Amino acid sequence: MPQDPNACPNSTSGSFCPRFRSCLVDALLPHSSHPVHRIPAVGSQPCSPRDYGRGSVVCVCNATYCDGLERQEPLPPGQYALYSSSKGGLRFERTAGEFSSGGKEQLRASNGTGAIVFNVDRSSVYQSVIGFGGAMTDAAGVNIASLSESAQEQLLRSYFSEYGVEYNMVRVPIGGSDFSTRPYSYDDDGSPSDPELTHFQLAEEDIKYKIPYLKRVTEMSKKEILLLGSAWSAPKWMKTNNDFIGSGKLKVDYYQSWAEYYARFLDEYGTQGLSFWGVTAQNEPFDGRLPGFSFNCMGWSSEEQTKWVGENLGPTLHARGHENVEILVLDDQRSFLSAWTDVLFSDEKASKYASGIAVHWYIDFLTPPVVLNTTHYKYPGKFLLYTEACNGESPEEHVILGSWERAEKYAYSVIETMTNWVTGWVDWNLALDLTGGPNWAKNFVDSAIIVNATADEFYKQPMYYALGHFAKFVPNGSKHIGIYKDELFPNEKDSTHNNKQDKSSNIYAIAYDTPDHATVVVVLNKNDQDMEITFRDPDRGEITKVISARSLHTLMYW
């Protein structure tokens, strides 16, 4: 299965580039006084666009109005629906039509531009899709709570209802993270220690900002919501440095207590009617090995995590009635994949309990996607899942209202990683404020939805629509199938041939078969020009469309 031809060059195995962190706060972005104008759309409710002069628009939602997209009902064979979003302002614009059976000569005469052809290969079937989603951090909960009840409902519906993009995954921090208003754990009263966890209790943040919205999400969704728990740090007294931050590991004496801590978390949420699909063994275990690391972390080596998963976490979850909870290891950059999995999955006990591998996107540019491919073929029984991504980390500008470039980065990552055996893609914070917070460590970033509490409104960033082009149309259980690209007339040596090749290299696609037997093709055009594209399916015929510059499209047919 080929990796993307435009992937970054190989880097040294295991190379690491620490992500930049900052204590600088961006200036509060002003609320625009411009009126909201609505653009026409086919079906559903259209976007109410607002242009902040940053390249594209956001879609404005408030207590009384928010754009939405109805689920596509099955179409008769031979018909298709195409949903389009673009830098120019399209947001899920729907067009429809029929396949044709035209051959090469008919296409040659279409307009003479030399279409790029995508060929659907349904005989090549790869991984099953687990899903798409975002994280219900404390910060996300704080921002949702800052809105009126009606606006809260609009935001949650935008992500999880049948009129939204229908996320089916939510990552939940186990205790505090940097996207909390303070550093904390569930047993901060242990003095000097509390190995029996007699002081364990969920925090106010769980009761106020996580659990209520998770309940609302599971109630409104037509899909099963898969909850994934991740811990940033153990209580201070369990750690070698007695702190939430900086270089510090879990003391070996507390390996079992830490496993019991996970089980208690799952128990407590269970009493609230919230069952978890999975947990990760540690958020970014490399962070806690870096001296002076600035927010909640805990360091592990691959050997240490292997021992803890195999001898403590796995057996404890099974003994405590959580044997169906998936355990994902790594939860860090793909640069570490080979070294980490080779150690962990060579251990019989750890491999027995660990079913998946969690990956973050932040330094993907250092390691080509072939490492995902290689990991799959070495360990085909273990699934790969991208569990965290965001734009706007320092030294970048944090929140950019209307950045199409950031949407493209998301869409490209989904296509690149899922072309290489990744089963799903989970965004970071579901909602942040205009500064990209709150964040106690001042590690501000961007989000797919930005909340303006003062105006009681929120803004759907282009990133929201980029992820929606996958999440809405590619449900859990879909199969990634083959699709390959060629130029319609690759042997013609006209004066524009090289230019056509350059444009072709900036167009990417991925295809799926869904459980209800739809074929879904997602196409990203990163060119600054409109492009003519032909979709060819041997079972249906072909479609030739001109897609706009800097655009993203989902083609759906039965």
Secondary structure as a PSIPRED ss2 file (coil, helix, strand):
# PSIPRED VFORMAT (PSIPRED V4.0)

   1 M C   1.000  0.000  0.000
   2 P C   1.000  0.000  0.000
   3 Q C   1.000  0.000  0.000
   4 D C   1.000  0.000  0.000
   5 P C   1.000  0.000  0.000
   6 N C   1.000  0.000  0.000
   7 A C   1.000  0.000  0.000
   8 C C   1.000  0.000  0.000
   9 P C   1.000  0.000  0.000
  10 N C   1.000  0.000  0.000
  11 S C   1.000  0.000  0.000
  12 T C   1.000  0.000  0.000
  13 S C   1.000  0.000  0.000
  14 G C   1.000  0.000  0.000
  15 S C   1.000  0.000  0.000
  16 F C   1.000  0.000  0.000
  17 C C   1.000  0.000  0.000
  18 P C   1.000  0.000  0.000
  19 R C   1.000  0.000  0.000
  20 F C   1.000  0.000  0.000
  21 R C   1.000  0.000  0.000
  22 S C   1.000  0.000  0.000
  23 C C   1.000  0.000  0.000
  24 L C   1.000  0.000  0.000
  25 V C   1.000  0.000  0.000
  26 D C   1.000  0.000  0.000
  27 A C   1.000  0.000  0.000
  28 L C   1.000  0.000  0.000
  29 L C   1.000  0.000  0.000
  30 P C   1.000  0.000  0.000
  31 H C   1.000  0.000  0.000
  32 S C   1.000  0.000  0.000
  33 S C   1.000  0.000  0.000
  34 H C   1.000  0.000  0.000
  35 P C   1.000  0.000  0.000
  36 V C   1.000  0.000  0.000
  37 H C   1.000  0.000  0.000
  38 R C   1.000  0.000  0.000
  39 I C   1.000  0.000  0.000
  40 P C   1.000  0.000  0.000
  41 A C   1.000  0.000  0.000
  42 V C   1.000  0.000  0.000
  43 G C   1.000  0.000  0.000
  44 S C   1.000  0.000  0.000
  45 Q E   0.000  0.000  1.000
  46 P C   1.000  0.000  0.000
  47 C C   1.000  0.000  0.000
  48 S C   1.000  0.000  0.000
  49 P E   0.000  0.000  1.000
  50 R E   0.000  0.000  1.000
  51 D E   0.000  0.000  1.000
  52 Y C   1.000  0.000  0.000
  53 G C   1.000  0.000  0.000
  54 R C   1.000  0.000  0.000
  55 G C   1.000  0.000  0.000
  56 S C   1.000  0.000  0.000
  57 V E   0.000  0.000  1.000
  58 V E   0.000  0.000  1.000
  59 C E   0.000  0.000  1.000
  60 V E   0.000  0.000  1.000
  61 C E   0.000  0.000  1.000
  62 N E   0.000  0.000  1.000
  63 A C   1.000  0.000  0.000
  64 T C   1.000  0.000  0.000
  65 Y C   1.000  0.000  0.000
  66 C C   1.000  0.000  0.000
  67 D C   1.000  0.000  0.000
  68 G E   0.000  0.000  1.000
  69 L C   1.000  0.000  0.000
  70 E C   1.000  0.000  0.000
  71 R C   1.000  0.000  0.000
  72 Q C   1.000  0.000  0.000
  73 E C   1.000  0.000  0.000
  74 P C   1.000  0.000  0.000
  75 L C   1.000  0.000  0.000
  76 P C   1.000  0.000  0.000
  77 P C   1.000  0.000  0.000
  78 G C   1.000  0.000  0.000
  79 Q E   0.000  0.000  1.000
  80 Y E   0.000  0.000  1.000
  81 A E   0.000  0.000  1.000
  82 L E   0.000  0.000  1.000
  83 Y E   0.000  0.000  1.000
  84 S E   0.000  0.000  1.000
  85 S E   0.000  0.000  1.000
  86 S E   0.000  0.000  1.000
  87 K C   1.000  0.000  0.000
  88 G C   1.000  0.000  0.000
  89 G C   1.000  0.000  0.000
  90 L C   1.000  0.000  0.000
  91 R C   1.000  0.000  0.000
  92 F C   1.000  0.000  0.000
  93 E E   0.000  0.000  1.000
  94 R E   0.000  0.000  1.000
  95 T E   0.000  0.000  1.000
  96 A E   0.000  0.000  1.000
  97 G E   0.000  0.000  1.000
  98 E E   0.000  0.000  1.000
  99 F C   1.000  0.000  0.000
 100 S E   0.000  0.000  1.000
 101 S C   1.000  0.000  0.000
 102 G C   1.000  0.000  0.000
 103 G C   1.000  0.000  0.000
 104 K H   0.000  1.000  0.000
 105 E H   0.000  1.000  0.000
 106 Q H   0.000  1.000  0.000
 107 L H   0.000  1.000  0.000
 108 R H   0.000  1.000  0.000
 109 A C   1.000  0.000  0.000
 110 S C   1.000  0.000  0.000
 111 N C   1.000  0.000  0.000
 112 G C   1.000  0.000  0.000
 113 T C   1.000  0.000  0.000
 114 G C   1.000  0.000  0.000
 115 A C   1.000  0.000  0.000
 116 I E   0.000  0.000  1.000
 117 V E   0.000  0.000  1.000
 118 F E   0.000  0.000  1.000
 119 N E   0.000  0.000  1.000
 120 V E   0.000  0.000  1.000
 121 D E   0.000  0.000  1.000
 122 R E   0.000  0.000  1.000
 123 S E   0.000  0.000  1.000
 124 S E   0.000  0.000  1.000
 125 V E   0.000  0.000  1.000
 126 Y E   0.000  0.000  1.000
 127 Q E   0.000  0.000  1.000
 128 S E   0.000  0.000  1.000
 129 V C   1.000  0.000  0.000
 130 I C   1.000  0.000  0.000
 131 G E   0.000  0.000  1.000
 132 F E   0.000  0.000  1.000
 133 G E   0.000  0.000  1.000
 134 G E   0.000  0.000  1.000
 135 A E   0.000  0.000  1.000
 136 M C   1.000  0.000  0.000
 137 T C   1.000  0.000  0.000
 138 D H   0.000  1.000  0.000
 139 A H   0.000  1.000  0.000
 140 A H   0.000  1.000  0.000
 141 G H   0.000  1.000  0.000
 142 V H   0.000  1.000  0.000
 143 N H   0.000  1.000  0.000
 144 I H   0.000  1.000  0.000
 145 A H   0.000  1.000  0.000
 146 S C   1.000  0.000  0.000
 147 L C   1.000  0.000  0.000
 148 S C   1.000  0.000  0.000
 149 E H   0.000  1.000  0.000
 150 S H   0.000  1.000  0.000
 151 A H   0.000  1.000  0.000
 152 Q H   0.000  1.000  0.000
 153 E H   0.000  1.000  0.000
 154 Q H   0.000  1.000  0.000
 155 L H   0.000  1.000  0.000
 156 L H   0.000  1.000  0.000
 157 R H   0.000  1.000  0.000
 158 S H   0.000  1.000  0.000
 159 Y H   0.000  1.000  0.000
 160 F H   0.000  1.000  0.000
 161 S C   1.000  0.000  0.000
 162 E C   1.000  0.000  0.000
 163 Y C   1.000  0.000  0.000
 164 G C   1.000  0.000  0.000
 165 V C   1.000  0.000  0.000
 166 E C   1.000  0.000  0.000
 167 Y C   1.000  0.000  0.000
 168 N C   1.000  0.000  0.000
 169 M E   0.000  0.000  1.000
 170 V E   0.000  0.000  1.000
 171 R E   0.000  0.000  1.000
 172 V E   0.000  0.000  1.000
 173 P E   0.000  0.000  1.000
 174 I E   0.000  0.000  1.000
 175 G C   1.000  0.000  0.000
 176 G C   1.000  0.000  0.000
 177 S C   1.000  0.000  0.000
 178 D C   1.000  0.000  0.000
 179 F C   1.000  0.000  0.000
 180 S C   1.000  0.000  0.000
 181 T C   1.000  0.000  0.000
 182 R C   1.000  0.000  0.000
 183 P C   1.000  0.000  0.000
 184 Y C   1.000  0.000  0.000
 185 S C   1.000  0.000  0.000
 186 Y C   1.000  0.000  0.000
 187 D C   1.000  0.000  0.000
 188 D C   1.000  0.000  0.000
 189 D C   1.000  0.000  0.000
 190 G C   1.000  0.000  0.000
 191 S C   1.000  0.000  0.000
 192 P C   1.000  0.000  0.000
 193 S C   1.000  0.000  0.000
 194 D C   1.000  0.000  0.000
 195 P C   1.000  0.000  0.000
 196 E C   1.000  0.000  0.000
 197 L C   1.000  0.000  0.000
 198 T C   1.000  0.000  0.000
 199 H C   1.000  0.000  0.000
 200 F C   1.000  0.000  0.000
 201 Q C   1.000  0.000  0.000
 202 L C   1.000  0.000  0.000
 203 A C   1.000  0.000  0.000
 204 E H   0.000  1.000  0.000
 205 E H   0.000  1.000  0.000
 206 D H   0.000  1.000  0.000
 207 I H   0.000  1.000  0.000
 208 K H   0.000  1.000  0.000
 209 Y H   0.000  1.000  0.000
 210 K H   0.000  1.000  0.000
 211 I H   0.000  1.000  0.000
 212 P H   0.000  1.000  0.000
 213 Y H   0.000  1.000  0.000
 214 L H   0.000  1.000  0.000
 215 K H   0.000  1.000  0.000
 216 R H   0.000  1.000  0.000
 217 V H   0.000  1.000  0.000
 218 T H   0.000  1.000  0.000
 219 E H   0.000  1.000  0.000
 220 M H   0.000  1.000  0.000
 221 S C   1.000  0.000  0.000
 222 K C   1.000  0.000  0.000
 223 K C   1.000  0.000  0.000
 224 E C   1.000  0.000  0.000
 225 I C   1.000  0.000  0.000
 226 L E   0.000  0.000  1.000
 227 L E   0.000  0.000  1.000
 228 L E   0.000  0.000  1.000
 229 G E   0.000  0.000  1.000
 230 S E   0.000  0.000  1.000
 231 A E   0.000  0.000  1.000
 232 W C   1.000  0.000  0.000
 233 S C   1.000  0.000  0.000
 234 A C   1.000  0.000  0.000
 235 P C   1.000  0.000  0.000
 236 K H   0.000  1.000  0.000
 237 W H   0.000  1.000  0.000
 238 M H   0.000  1.000  0.000
 239 K E   0.000  0.000  1.000
 240 T C   1.000  0.000  0.000
 241 N C   1.000  0.000  0.000
 242 N C   1.000  0.000  0.000
 243 D C   1.000  0.000  0.000
 244 F C   1.000  0.000  0.000
 245 I C   1.000  0.000  0.000
 246 G C   1.000  0.000  0.000
 247 S C   1.000  0.000  0.000
 248 G C   1.000  0.000  0.000
 249 K E   0.000  0.000  1.000
 250 L E   0.000  0.000  1.000
 251 K C   1.000  0.000  0.000
 252 V H   0.000  1.000  0.000
 253 D H   0.000  1.000  0.000
 254 Y H   0.000  1.000  0.000
 255 Y H   0.000  1.000  0.000
 256 Q H   0.000  1.000  0.000
 257 S H   0.000  1.000  0.000
 258 W H   0.000  1.000  0.000
 259 A H   0.000  1.000  0.000
 260 E H   0.000  1.000  0.000
 261 Y H   0.000  1.000  0.000
 262 Y H   0.000  1.000  0.000
 263 A H   0.000  1.000  0.000
 264 R H   0.000  1.000  0.000
 265 F H   0.000  1.000  0.000
 266 L H   0.000  1.000  0.000
 267 D H   0.000  1.000  0.000
 268 E H   0.000  1.000  0.000
 269 Y H   0.000  1.000  0.000
 270 G H   0.000  1.000  0.000
 271 T H   0.000  1.000  0.000
 272 Q C   1.000  0.000  0.000
 273 G C   1.000  0.000  0.000
 274 L C   1.000  0.000  0.000
 275 S C   1.000  0.000  0.000
 276 F C   1.000  0.000  0.000
 277 W C   1.000  0.000  0.000
 278 G E   0.000  0.000  1.000
 279 V E   0.000  0.000  1.000
 280 T E   0.000  0.000  1.000
 281 A C   1.000  0.000  0.000
 282 Q C   1.000  0.000  0.000
 283 N C   1.000  0.000  0.000
 284 E C   1.000  0.000  0.000
 285 P C   1.000  0.000  0.000
 286 F C   1.000  0.000  0.000
 287 D H   0.000  1.000  0.000
 288 G H   0.000  1.000  0.000
 289 R H   0.000  1.000  0.000
 290 L C   1.000  0.000  0.000
 291 P C   1.000  0.000  0.000
 292 G C   1.000  0.000  0.000
 293 F C   1.000  0.000  0.000
 294 S C   1.000  0.000  0.000
 295 F C   1.000  0.000  0.000
 296 N C   1.000  0.000  0.000
 297 C C   1.000  0.000  0.000
 298 M C   1.000  0.000  0.000
 299 G E   0.000  0.000  1.000
 300 W C   1.000  0.000  0.000
 301 S C   1.000  0.000  0.000
 302 S H   0.000  1.000  0.000
 303 E H   0.000  1.000  0.000
 304 E H   0.000  1.000  0.000
 305 Q H   0.000  1.000  0.000
 306 T H   0.000  1.000  0.000
 307 K H   0.000  1.000  0.000
 308 W H   0.000  1.000  0.000
 309 V H   0.000  1.000  0.000
 310 G H   0.000  1.000  0.000
 311 E H   0.000  1.000  0.000
 312 N H   0.000  1.000  0.000
 313 L H   0.000  1.000  0.000
 314 G H   0.000  1.000  0.000
 315 P H   0.000  1.000  0.000
 316 T H   0.000  1.000  0.000
 317 L H   0.000  1.000  0.000
 318 H H   0.000  1.000  0.000
 319 A H   0.000  1.000  0.000
 320 R C   1.000  0.000  0.000
 321 G C   1.000  0.000  0.000
 322 H C   1.000  0.000  0.000
 323 E C   1.000  0.000  0.000
 324 N C   1.000  0.000  0.000
 325 V C   1.000  0.000  0.000
 326 E E   0.000  0.000  1.000
 327 I E   0.000  0.000  1.000
 328 L E   0.000  0.000  1.000
 329 V E   0.000  0.000  1.000
 330 L E   0.000  0.000  1.000
 331 D E   0.000  0.000  1.000
 332 D E   0.000  0.000  1.000
 333 Q E   0.000  0.000  1.000
 334 R H   0.000  1.000  0.000
 335 S H   0.000  1.000  0.000
 336 F H   0.000  1.000  0.000
 337 L H   0.000  1.000  0.000
 338 S H   0.000  1.000  0.000
 339 A H   0.000  1.000  0.000
 340 W H   0.000  1.000  0.000
 341 T H   0.000  1.000  0.000
 342 D H   0.000  1.000  0.000
 343 V H   0.000  1.000  0.000
 344 L H   0.000  1.000  0.000
 345 F C   1.000  0.000  0.000
 346 S C   1.000  0.000  0.000
 347 D C   1.000  0.000  0.000
 348 E H   0.000  1.000  0.000
 349 K H   0.000  1.000  0.000
 350 A H   0.000  1.000  0.000
 351 S H   0.000  1.000  0.000
 352 K H   0.000  1.000  0.000
 353 Y H   0.000  1.000  0.000
 354 A E   0.000  0.000  1.000
 355 S E   0.000  0.000  1.000
 356 G E   0.000  0.000  1.000
 357 I E   0.000  0.000  1.000
 358 A E   0.000  0.000  1.000
 359 V E   0.000  0.000  1.000
 360 H E   0.000  0.000  1.000
 361 W C   1.000  0.000  0.000
 362 Y C   1.000  0.000  0.000
 363 I C   1.000  0.000  0.000
 364 D H   0.000  1.000  0.000
 365 F H   0.000  1.000  0.000
 366 L H   0.000  1.000  0.000
 367 T C   1.000  0.000  0.000
 368 P C   1.000  0.000  0.000
 369 P C   1.000  0.000  0.000
 370 V H   0.000  1.000  0.000
 371 V H   0.000  1.000  0.000
 372 L H   0.000  1.000  0.000
 373 N H   0.000  1.000  0.000
 374 T H   0.000  1.000  0.000
 375 T H   0.000  1.000  0.000
 376 H H   0.000  1.000  0.000
 377 Y H   0.000  1.000  0.000
 378 K H   0.000  1.000  0.000
 379 Y C   1.000  0.000  0.000
 380 P C   1.000  0.000  0.000
 381 G C   1.000  0.000  0.000
 382 K C   1.000  0.000  0.000
 383 F E   0.000  0.000  1.000
 384 L E   0.000  0.000  1.000
 385 L E   0.000  0.000  1.000
 386 Y E   0.000  0.000  1.000
 387 T E   0.000  0.000  1.000
 388 E E   0.000  0.000  1.000
 389 A C   1.000  0.000  0.000
 390 C C   1.000  0.000  0.000
 391 N C   1.000  0.000  0.000
 392 G C   1.000  0.000  0.000
 393 E C   1.000  0.000  0.000
 394 S C   1.000  0.000  0.000
 395 P C   1.000  0.000  0.000
 396 E C   1.000  0.000  0.000
 397 E C   1.000  0.000  0.000
 398 H C   1.000  0.000  0.000
 399 V C   1.000  0.000  0.000
 400 I C   1.000  0.000  0.000
 401 L C   1.000  0.000  0.000
 402 G C   1.000  0.000  0.000
 403 S C   1.000  0.000  0.000
 404 W H   0.000  1.000  0.000
 405 E H   0.000  1.000  0.000
 406 R H   0.000  1.000  0.000
 407 A H   0.000  1.000  0.000
 408 E H   0.000  1.000  0.000
 409 K H   0.000  1.000  0.000
 410 Y H   0.000  1.000  0.000
 411 A H   0.000  1.000  0.000
 412 Y H   0.000  1.000  0.000
 413 S H   0.000  1.000  0.000
 414 V H   0.000  1.000  0.000
 415 I H   0.000  1.000  0.000
 416 E H   0.000  1.000  0.000
 417 T H   0.000  1.000  0.000
 418 M H   0.000  1.000  0.000
 419 T C   1.000  0.000  0.000
 420 N C   1.000  0.000  0.000
 421 W C   1.000  0.000  0.000
 422 V E   0.000  0.000  1.000
 423 T E   0.000  0.000  1.000
 424 G E   0.000  0.000  1.000
 425 W E   0.000  0.000  1.000
 426 V E   0.000  0.000  1.000
 427 D E   0.000  0.000  1.000
 428 W E   0.000  0.000  1.000
 429 N E   0.000  0.000  1.000
 430 L C   1.000  0.000  0.000
 431 A C   1.000  0.000  0.000
 432 L E   0.000  0.000  1.000
 433 D E   0.000  0.000  1.000
 434 L C   1.000  0.000  0.000
 435 T C   1.000  0.000  0.000
 436 G C   1.000  0.000  0.000
 437 G C   1.000  0.000  0.000
 438 P C   1.000  0.000  0.000
 439 N C   1.000  0.000  0.000
 440 W C   1.000  0.000  0.000
 441 A C   1.000  0.000  0.000
 442 K C   1.000  0.000  0.000
 443 N C   1.000  0.000  0.000
 444 F C   1.000  0.000  0.000
 445 V C   1.000  0.000  0.000
 446 D C   1.000  0.000  0.000
 447 S C   1.000  0.000  0.000
 448 A C   1.000  0.000  0.000
 449 I E   0.000  0.000  1.000
 450 I E   0.000  0.000  1.000
 451 V E   0.000  0.000  1.000
 452 N E   0.000  0.000  1.000
 453 A C   1.000  0.000  0.000
 454 T C   1.000  0.000  0.000
 455 A C   1.000  0.000  0.000
 456 D C   1.000  0.000  0.000
 457 E E   0.000  0.000  1.000
 458 F E   0.000  0.000  1.000
 459 Y E   0.000  0.000  1.000
 460 K E   0.000  0.000  1.000
 461 Q C   1.000  0.000  0.000
 462 P H   0.000  1.000  0.000
 463 M H   0.000  1.000  0.000
 464 Y H   0.000  1.000  0.000
 465 Y H   0.000  1.000  0.000
 466 A H   0.000  1.000  0.000
 467 L H   0.000  1.000  0.000
 468 G H   0.000  1.000  0.000
 469 H H   0.000  1.000  0.000
 470 F H   0.000  1.000  0.000
 471 A H   0.000  1.000  0.000
 472 K C   1.000  0.000  0.000
 473 F C   1.000  0.000  0.000
 474 V C   1.000  0.000  0.000
 475 P C   1.000  0.000  0.000
 476 N C   1.000  0.000  0.000
 477 G C   1.000  0.000  0.000
 478 S C   1.000  0.000  0.000
 479 K E   0.000  0.000  1.000
 480 H E   0.000  0.000  1.000
 481 I E   0.000  0.000  1.000
 482 G E   0.000  0.000  1.000
 483 I E   0.000  0.000  1.000
 484 Y E   0.000  0.000  1.000
 485 K E   0.000  0.000  1.000
 486 D E   0.000  0.000  1.000
 487 E E   0.000  0.000  1.000
 488 L C   1.000  0.000  0.000
 489 F C   1.000  0.000  0.000
 490 P C   1.000  0.000  0.000
 491 N C   1.000  0.000  0.000
 492 E C   1.000  0.000  0.000
 493 K C   1.000  0.000  0.000
 494 D C   1.000  0.000  0.000
 495 S C   1.000  0.000  0.000
 496 T C   1.000  0.000  0.000
 497 H H   0.000  1.000  0.000
 498 N H   0.000  1.000  0.000
 499 N H   0.000  1.000  0.000
 500 K H   0.000  1.000  0.000
 501 Q H   0.000  1.000  0.000
 502 D H   0.000  1.000  0.000
 503 K H   0.000  1.000  0.000
 504 S H   0.000  1.000  0.000
 505 S C   1.000  0.000  0.000
 506 N C   1.000  0.000  0.000
 507 I E   0.000  0.000  1.000
 508 Y E   0.000  0.000  1.000
 509 A E   0.000  0.000  1.000
 510 I E   0.000  0.000  1.000
 511 A E   0.000  0.000  1.000
 512 Y E   0.000  0.000  1.000
 513 D E   0.000  0.000  1.000
 514 T C   1.000  0.000  0.000
 515 P C   1.000  0.000  0.000
 516 D C   1.000  0.000  0.000
 517 H C   1.000  0.000  0.000
 518 A C   1.000  0.000  0.000
 519 T E   0.000  0.000  1.000
 520 V E   0.000  0.000  1.000
 521 V E   0.000  0.000  1.000
 522 V E   0.000  0.000  1.000
 523 V E   0.000  0.000  1.000
 524 L E   0.000  0.000  1.000
 525 N E   0.000  0.000  1.000
 526 K C   1.000  0.000  0.000
 527 N C   1.000  0.000  0.000
 528 D C   1.000  0.000  0.000
 529 Q C   1.000  0.000  0.000
 530 D C   1.000  0.000  0.000
 531 M E   0.000  0.000  1.000
 532 E E   0.000  0.000  1.000
 533 I E   0.000  0.000  1.000
 534 T E   0.000  0.000  1.000
 535 F E   0.000  0.000  1.000
 536 R E   0.000  0.000  1.000
 537 D E   0.000  0.000  1.000
 538 P C   1.000  0.000  0.000
 539 D C   1.000  0.000  0.000
 540 R C   1.000  0.000  0.000
 541 G E   0.000  0.000  1.000
 542 E E   0.000  0.000  1.000
 543 I E   0.000  0.000  1.000
 544 T E   0.000  0.000  1.000
 545 K E   0.000  0.000  1.000
 546 V E   0.000  0.000  1.000
 547 I E   0.000  0.000  1.000
 548 S C   1.000  0.000  0.000
 549 A C   1.000  0.000  0.000
 550 R C   1.000  0.000  0.000
 551 S E   0.000  0.000  1.000
 552 L E   0.000  0.000  1.000
 553 H E   0.000  0.000  1.000
 554 T E   0.000  0.000  1.000
 555 L E   0.000  0.000  1.000
 556 M E   0.000  0.000  1.000
 557 Y E   0.000  0.000  1.000
 558 W C   1.000  0.000  0.000
